[in-house]
Amino acid sequence: MKIKSINPFTGEVTAEFDPMGYEKCLKAIRSAEKAYHEWRKMDVSERVIPIAKLASIFRRDKEEYARIIAVEMGKPIREGISEIEKCACLCDYYYRNSEGFLRSHPVETDAAKSYIAFDPLGIILGIMPWNFPFWQVVRWAVPTLAAGNVCLLKHASNVPLAALRVERVFREAGFPEDVFKTLLIGSQSVERLMEHELIRGVSLTGSVAAGLKVGAMAGKYMKKAILELGGSDPFIVFEDADLEKAASAAVRSRMRNAGQSCTAAKRLIVMESVADAFRDKFIDALNGLKIGDPMDKSTDLGPVAKSELLEDLQGQLDDAVTKGARVYRGPQNPGQGFFFQPAVLTNITGDMRVVREEVFGPIAPVVKAGTEEEMIRLANDTELGLGAAVWTADIQRAEKLARQIDSGFVAINGIVRSDMRLPFGGVKKSGIGRELSHYGLKEFVNIKTVTVAR
């Protein structure tokens, strides 16, 4: 079956490719292993030189890459430009800090000398998603390469143009051939790669279902695995919150990338006394968004990435309506493309799919809570635990509450957005391990103890 790039605004096939056969994949693995033995010998100060060049290329060509993102998965070009700028900032960060992060760490013991060294592992397979087709690759690959590993990328099958372009960017930046390589393959080929002895680790960003499969394979073949999976992030609003700011932030968070973000505000948990007022402000802000052509820089909300997502979203919405939810619709869809008209839901009950499942699209359930204790219970009543937001004028209460929420990230009076200076990842079925900061850099290294006897 061919790998196709389909424009979600026009429905047209813009490009198609034959997937790589297993023999070509084996050749790529062998070439990557050869490249690894040279790459790991280089000093960190040398390995980060192309990372600086990568940043400059991203800044120079950000509009070109944003157009690729818009054409392949429907992200408004303005958001695509922001994605590429964030890639450049990440490169700057690891260019400046990788040497310090990877410097051996001395420890006082009974030995004459003891230290902890950080050595690379080898070939790391990256299985990346379509929703942030450049950012997700860069946040995995750049620290992994800085640590001395080499990367093989299996990108989502609906973004082959982005997958090939990102490889070209790494090559232009000066990374040696075979240090970073894109494999155009389907998901059915992943296990054959995972079982290969030269693949030493895997990083997946994707759904819980994909994470369970890849995690099982990693265990079976004894590979180090980092899994960044789904989210059902609570957005908690207390009665003393600035409702105008909170509602505006909630719309930005929930509707960014047409709601196709793991860290979106997916469950709006609001104190009962202000729930109706918050709902009205949320709907007002939602209706201020422009929905339409992702290539138009004035567009706020584009189509969802794939036609099959529309059926999933409609099923979740229909389930809520059947169980008593009231629906308020957002801006009207244009007459073409894979659009789902935004929806705000009230009268939410705990058995509805919109709160039991991750909703990957522009649906926003508003859940009422009567007490702080109920807010915490509702926030944690999910198998996921990626991020959360808390809105209140009482920062001391918010910080106390943050420690009681089962998530890897809590934003107080803000929205959840990854920052390269901070570790990012989840708990429960939202994943294993961390990306970004020095914690993420050290996920794919051998943390080696060395002692010298007296």
URRACOR-V383943 format. One record per residue. RES is the residue in one letter. NEAR is the number of other C-alpha atoms within 12 Angstrom. Layout:
res: [RES | RES]
near: [NEAR | NEAR]
This chain:
res: [M | K | I | K | S | I | N | P | F | T | G | E | V | T | A | E | F | D | P | M | G | Y | E | K | C | L | K | A | I | R | S | A | E | K | A | Y | H | E | W | R | K | M | D | V | S | E | R | V | I | P | I | A | K | L | A | S | I | F | R | R | D | K | E | E | Y | A | R | I | I | A | V | E | M | G | K | P | I | R | E | G | I | S | E | I | E | K | C | A | C | L | C | D | Y | Y | Y | R | N | S | E | G | F | L | R | S | H | P | V | E | T | D | A | A | K | S | Y | I | A | F | D | P | L | G | I | I | L | G | I | M | P | W | N | F | P | F | W | Q | V | V | R | W | A | V | P | T | L | A | A | G | N | V | C | L | L | K | H | A | S | N | V | P | L | A | A | L | R | V | E | R | V | F | R | E | A | G | F | P | E | D | V | F | K | T | L | L | I | G | S | Q | S | V | E | R | L | M | E | H | E | L | I | R | G | V | S | L | T | G | S | V | A | A | G | L | K | V | G | A | M | A | G | K | Y | M | K | K | A | I | L | E | L | G | G | S | D | P | F | I | V | F | E | D | A | D | L | E | K | A | A | S | A | A | V | R | S | R | M | R | N | A | G | Q | S | C | T | A | A | K | R | L | I | V | M | E | S | V | A | D | A | F | R | D | K | F | I | D | A | L | N | G | L | K | I | G | D | P | M | D | K | S | T | D | L | G | P | V | A | K | S | E | L | L | E | D | L | Q | G | Q | L | D | D | A | V | T | K | G | A | R | V | Y | R | G | P | Q | N | P | G | Q | G | F | F | F | Q | P | A | V | L | T | N | I | T | G | D | M | R | V | V | R | E | E | V | F | G | P | I | A | P | V | V | K | A | G | T | E | E | E | M | I | R | L | A | N | D | T | E | L | G | L | G | A | A | V | W | T | A | D | I | Q | R | A | E | K | L | A | R | Q | I | D | S | G | F | V | A | I | N | G | I | V | R | S | D | M | R | L | P | F | G | G | V | K | K | S | G | I | G | R | E | L | S | H | Y | G | L | K | E | F | V | N | I | K | T | V | T | V | A | R]
near: [15 | 19 | 26 | 29 | 34 | 33 | 37 | 38 | 37 | 30 | 23 | 19 | 22 | 22 | 22 | 21 | 24 | 17 | 25 | 24 | 21 | 21 | 16 | 19 | 31 | 24 | 20 | 33 | 36 | 26 | 25 | 35 | 33 | 23 | 29 | 37 | 22 | 23 | 34 | 31 | 20 | 22 | 19 | 32 | 26 | 24 | 36 | 35 | 29 | 29 | 43 | 33 | 26 | 38 | 34 | 26 | 30 | 38 | 27 | 18 | 23 | 30 | 25 | 25 | 39 | 40 | 33 | 39 | 46 | 46 | 41 | 46 | 52 | 50 | 50 | 42 | 34 | 31 | 37 | 43 | 32 | 27 | 37 | 41 | 29 | 28 | 43 | 33 | 30 | 41 | 43 | 31 | 32 | 42 | 31 | 26 | 28 | 39 | 25 | 22 | 29 | 37 | 21 | 20 | 19 | 19 | 17 | 14 | 16 | 11 | 14 | 14 | 17 | 20 | 20 | 24 | 22 | 32 | 31 | 34 | 33 | 38 | 46 | 47 | 50 | 46 | 45 | 42 | 40 | 38 | 42 | 44 | 47 | 49 | 39 | 39 | 46 | 45 | 44 | 49 | 48 | 52 | 45 | 51 | 51 | 50 | 50 | 43 | 48 | 50 | 50 | 49 | 48 | 46 | 42 | 41 | 40 | 39 | 43 | 42 | 38 | 44 | 43 | 30 | 27 | 41 | 34 | 24 | 38 | 39 | 23 | 22 | 27 | 24 | 34 | 32 | 27 | 34 | 42 | 46 | 41 | 42 | 42 | 38 | 35 | 30 | 28 | 20 | 25 | 34 | 29 | 25 | 41 | 39 | 24 | 28 | 21 | 32 | 39 | 36 | 41 | 49 | 46 | 47 | 48 | 37 | 34 | 31 | 20 | 29 | 31 | 26 | 23 | 42 | 35 | 21 | 25 | 32 | 20 | 16 | 23 | 20 | 30 | 33 | 37 | 42 | 43 | 49 | 43 | 41 | 48 | 51 | 53 | 50 | 50 | 54 | 50 | 40 | 29 | 26 | 28 | 23 | 31 | 24 | 23 | 41 | 41 | 31 | 35 | 50 | 45 | 34 | 40 | 46 | 49 | 45 | 42 | 48 | 41 | 41 | 42 | 46 | 48 | 42 | 50 | 51 | 51 | 47 | 49 | 44 | 34 | 27 | 20 | 28 | 32 | 27 | 24 | 40 | 39 | 25 | 25 | 39 | 33 | 22 | 30 | 37 | 26 | 22 | 27 | 27 | 40 | 35 | 34 | 41 | 35 | 24 | 24 | 18 | 28 | 33 | 49 | 52 | 47 | 49 | 45 | 39 | 26 | 17 | 25 | 28 | 19 | 24 | 34 | 26 | 22 | 32 | 39 | 22 | 25 | 32 | 26 | 18 | 21 | 18 | 29 | 24 | 27 | 27 | 24 | 29 | 28 | 22 | 25 | 21 | 15 | 21 | 29 | 36 | 40 | 42 | 37 | 42 | 40 | 43 | 41 | 37 | 28 | 33 | 26 | 25 | 20 | 28 | 31 | 42 | 41 | 27 | 33 | 41 | 40 | 45 | 48 | 47 | 48 | 51 | 50 | 45 | 38 | 35 | 30 | 21 | 19 | 27 | 17 | 21 | 35 | 33 | 21 | 36 | 44 | 34 | 25 | 33 | 26 | 37 | 38 | 47 | 47 | 49 | 47 | 49 | 42 | 30 | 20 | 19 | 18 | 14 | 18 | 30 | 21 | 16 | 31 | 31 | 20 | 24 | 37 | 33 | 38 | 37 | 35 | 39 | 36 | 33 | 32 | 31 | 34 | 37 | 33 | 32 | 23 | 33 | 24 | 22 | 26 | 40 | 41 | 37 | 31 | 29 | 32 | 40 | 38 | 34 | 32 | 36 | 40 | 38 | 32 | 31 | 26 | 36 | 43 | 37 | 37 | 44 | 34 | 24 | 22 | 19 | 18 | 22 | 19 | 16 | 10 | 9]
